[in-house]
Amino acid sequence: QVQLVESGGGLAQAGGSLRLSCAASGSIFIIDDMGWYRQAPGKQRELVAIITSGGSTDYADSVKGRFTISRDNAKKTVYLQMNSLKSEDTAVYYCNAQITPSSYTLRQGYWGQGTQVTVSS
């Protein structure tokens, strides 16, 4: 089974930093776009950052200049470096990856289990 496992969440002070990781495993043929989403209590899930297989990136306006998304294709891992954290960054962060399994089924999205990020003021 294809799965994404996230790590790196936790508690940080405002102005601090955290680095999230999301590793894909299983029978995978191709990983295309990967991204990070977040969802605060009572709020809709929102896109934070995306990165293509070629390394092109895009960010939500709220995190531009503070967050950096990257990936290591050999490790099948995507990262989110979060700097200058604000209280409004507090949310559960979810990794998403567009994956074609080795069984050659159609590409579809997979989600990580979520990791809590809490920023204290």
WOHU-V844612 format. One line per field, one symbol per residue. burial: + if it has 16 or more other C-alpha atoms within 10 Angstrom, else -. A space follows every 50 residues. Layout:
burial = ???
This chain:
burial = --+++++++--+-+--++++++++---+--++++++++++------++++ ++----+++---+---+++++-----++++-++-++--++++++++++++ +--------+++++++++++-
